[in-house]
Amino acid sequence: MKHACRTAALLLSVVVLADPASNRLMGLSVASYLADAKDTVALNVRFLPLQDGTRYPATEDLARSKNLSINVTNSGYRKTAQ
């Protein structure tokens, strides 16, 4: 009995954007593909500061080459009363 093992090279790119002056995270980008190199997937995240300086993912964009795009926007954060 013969077994065939098929392997595929995985293309993955990860980019982290930081402000060197403040050492704060500004963004994140990831690019790869699914079963076929023509079927690409990309994730982009942009971080913004809250009033206290905490950074949060303000926008997240996930896109696939086959006409699929997901965009998430986070906003309206405020400190809860204590």
C-alpha positions in Angstrom: 0.0 0.0 0.0 1.5 3.4 -1.0 0.8 6.6 0.7 1.2 10.0 -1.0 2.0 13.0 1.0 1.3 16.3 -0.6 2.8 19.4 1.0 2.4 23.0 0.0 4.6 25.9 0.8 2.9 28.4 3.0 3.4 32.0 2.2 2.9 34.1 5.3 3.8 37.8 5.8 3.4 39.5 9.1 4.1 43.2 9.6 3.9 44.9 13.0 3.8 48.7 12.9 5.1 50.5 16.0 5.9 54.1 16.8 9.6 54.0 17.8 9.4 57.2 19.8 6.6 55.9 22.1 7.1 52.2 21.6 3.3 51.9 20.9 1.6 49.5 18.6 0.1 51.3 15.6 -1.0 48.5 13.3 -0.7 44.9 12.2 -0.8 43.3 8.8 -1.0 39.6 7.9 -1.0 38.2 4.3 -1.3 34.6 3.3 -3.3 32.3 1.0 -5.6 29.3 1.4 -5.3 26.1 -0.7 -4.1 28.0 -3.8 -1.6 30.9 -4.0 -4.2 32.8 -6.1 -6.7 32.6 -3.2 -5.1 35.3 -1.0 -6.2 36.4 2.5 -5.2 39.7 4.1 -5.8 41.1 7.6 -5.1 44.7 8.5 -5.6 46.1 12.0 -5.2 49.7 13.0 -4.8 50.6 16.7 -5.8 53.9 18.2 -5.5 55.3 21.8 -8.3 55.7 24.3 -8.4 58.8 26.5 -6.1 57.1 29.1 -3.6 56.1 26.5 -4.6 52.4 26.2 -4.4 51.2 22.6 -7.3 49.2 21.1 -8.0 47.7 17.6 -10.0 50.6 16.0 -10.4 48.9 12.6 -10.0 45.4 11.4 -10.2 44.6 7.7 -10.2 41.0 6.5 -10.2 40.5 2.8 -10.1 37.4 0.5 -9.4 37.5 -3.2 -12.7 35.8 -4.0 -14.9 38.8 -3.4 -15.1 38.5 0.4 -14.4 41.5 2.7 -15.1 42.0 6.4 -14.6 45.4 7.9 -15.1 46.0 11.7 -15.0 49.4 13.3 -14.8 49.8 17.0 -15.7 53.1 18.6 -17.6 54.8 21.4 -15.4 53.4 24.2 -15.8 55.3 27.5 -14.8 54.7 31.1 -17.4 53.1 33.2 -18.6 54.9 36.4 -17.2 53.6 39.6 
